[in-house]
Amino acid sequence: MNSAEPLREVLDGLRRQHWEEVEVFHKKGRSRTMQVSPYGDTTSLRQEEGWAVRAGDRRRSFYYAASGPPRAVAWPEADGIGLRLPSARPGPHWSPPSTLDAPLIGEGEARGFFSGLAKELDREMPGAKLLSGYLDDGSSDSQLVSSREIQVRVQHRVASLHLEAVGPTATTPSIALDIADHDARRFSPAALARRLADLLLVSEKGSARPRDRGEFILAPPVAAGLLAALGDLWIGPEAEERSTALIDRNGRIGSPALTIIDDGRLPGGVLEAPYDGEGQPTRSVTLVEEGSFRQPLLAWWQTTSNLKRSSGCSLRPGWRDLPIPGSTHLYLQPDPSIRAVSLIQSLSRGYYLIGLAGPPRIEPDFTRFAAPVSGFAITSGQPTGTVARAWLVGSVSTFLSGIVAKARDLTFSAVGGGMVGSPTVLAKGLELRQ
Amino acid sequence: MSGSMLDAPFTQLDTAGIARSLTQIADQPADLADAFFERIETVELPPPDQAPGFRVWRETGLAVRLQREGRTWLAGRDQISADVFQNALRRVARAMPRAPYPLPELETEQWSTPPEAPEVLTFPTAVSQALRTHHVDFPVQLTVRRHRRWVRVIGTHLASGTEGESFYSCDAVMPWTRYGCLLDELSHEKAEDLARRLVNLYHTRDAEPPAPWCGVVILGASATAVLLHEAVAHALEADTLAQGGHPEASLGVRMGSRLLNVFDDPSSAPSGVQRTADDEGFPVVRRCLLRAGVVEQPLCDTAWTRRSDRLTAGAGRRGNRHLPPGPRSSHLELVAGELSRKDLLADAEGGLYLPEADQGRLDPVTGKFVLRFPYGRRIQNQVPGSPVGPCWMRGQVSDLLDKIAGIGAQTFAAGAGWCAKGGVKLPVWATCPEIRIQGVEIGP
């Protein structure tokens, strides 16, 4: 039997009941998770399967989602307003990543990874320990059919890791680190231990500085965190109006170094896929090009007058979730000719900020921002002190126009349902406060 | 079976057959093995301009768990059948016998009727009508949900009955903020109460945050519930305590003012969410967390009670079948004091009355604690007067609890909300009086 046949049966059954717009989504997946803590560990093997229907006409609609394989059920009464679904649009050829068929990480491998990480962390910073670790390695296969001739299949392979660690003294808060990749075997205990030790070092030894200005090197997690917090400037139909308020006399919202892209089929991207959660083809969209705002990220229903501006950007992480527009791989374009270390070495006096202690705060009108940061004071390219419990503040406009250089080390972080990436950047005009 | 839940599932399960199958994997004396059966239904009415209009989620599944010497293996599935159970059993087994027992009968009742929720469909209109009686007009995007869940746990030695929960949640999005709450029922009184809270948010939307302040603060019952949830319940969860040592070491430790008598009692929660057994199938207890400010019994699941005979199980909660249980509170109660509202507000001129708290966080390692209040009122002439904007309470948790100087005589069902510790979303409930805190720092 064709694997889409059960979906088609549900679709046809609803069409026979005279529903004009019908979409059936099915997703199944399996994952192995390991949760470790100093007092024990838990290994889970999940097999998840569920499906969802959106159905309606011009006047009313309903949504029904259930676990297990798709089947005809007693549908709920429709309510509310009418439903409109997208039409099928062909997408360019797509080759699935090679990691799709790799086996999930084994229990022994996962346990070995965590014990290796604990040893490396102790080597980097004696006495530091992992408070908890959560590793999830999973694959999924989803299909979607609709009354508008959409029939697509998308497969994913995603591994995510959450770590919490504490330093040798219990006087400073714990720190956390989240990363994602295609395959859990790509997580390097040594590299992760170094990152954790750096974050712990600045958290433990760092102090809040008096108000100071200078040049700031923002490590990828810090720059990506700010990019994500400013998401409403590039995502959705209101983004254009919000960004217009930031345009300077040269017609730009940022420096020539600022090019922001969203790409649902980014080769090698953790969430790369040929189609989005509504069966629309994904593509690369340049939102800001060399400081000039080009267009916002829009789903098909947000730009009915000019479909060419839209891209497949509806996120649908699981079978329970309704599709919502959002970025998949939103990133600041790197400069392949610059190494991150050369940016740091070029700094005469300033700060190298490596961690965010929480989400940045953005004023509702996008005038100013404040981000809790930690990192190093730098003089003549060398670290001269540590900074913690400090706030990087400034106007949003100054941040965007103050990015004067960027390195080649594009790194993504998982934010919300998508990935946001940035290379190390050099920014001017900002301020550090207590 | 609690409350007024109808058509409880899992009553026909072959408990003896399931228990026999579990004994095959619990082949060491101290092993614990159980099967968790779960059915969930959520219905949602979104704001009227959003499609699709009426939304339903229905799911059924199971999980098999084996606990051995500090390690846990868990296999979760999104269906219930004998084959699925057998497959999950195999996944957690460390070694399977050559001749396993026959599969138990596991045919469960299907969802037989289409989902209906007339009370959900009419509630937004009731809230709109209640708002009009306050003579205010502002846009509100209201989403109303009904949550129902049934669980049953069958172990090698113990089989709980089917436990059911039914409650409602509301999310109101306004141009300047959003507000969310849990309700045990949808009624005209609840609609009026929600409208009153939204009107308070409306009237205080432009209020300036208070300047940094150290003095008398009166917390309303809702804010008190959030404070207790963050500062007492989370602090006394065995896994939180373990980050600083063995949870048993907390027994007998003074944690706050002598006025504090705090219980967690799932059996006295609002009628739709009362429980007789936890998500591990153990009978719930009226657990005294703090007696006269001293720790009497932390929140524990079986993973911790198997390490110490001084700890009591019955507080294991699971976000869903795919997640392992963890020690969490369900329904917190702060025992009422003797102070009337007038006594609480006496000699508090210039202090702050903070009726609601919307965020809180406790760092389990350092004991640092923050609580956010969306608005408040300056106490003037012994009554809450002019509004103040959003503000924060910060400090060390034990220091803060030690500053509780008075407890109101009247308790309220208050402060119900979602707790999302570790990304696991669970409903929590509380019954609390208002409290007076002396010498606490409040800032913008």
Interface residues (C-beta under 8 A of the other chain):
Chain A: Q35 S37 P38 Y39 G40 D41 T42 T43 S44 L45 R46 Q47 E48 E49 G50 R54 A55 G56 R60 S61 F62 Y63 Y64 A65 A66 S67 G68 V73 A74 W75 P76 E77 A78 D79 G80 I81 G82 L83 R84 L131 V166 A170 T171 T172 P173 S174 R320 L322
Chain B: V43 L45 P46 P48 D49 Q50 A51 P52 G53 F54 R55 V56 W57 R58 E59 T60 G61 G70 R71 T72 W73 L74 A75 G76 R77 D78 Q79 N87 R91 V92 W111 S112 T113 P114 P115 E116 L121 D239 A242 Q243 G244 A303 H322 L323 P324 D363 P364 V365 T366 K368
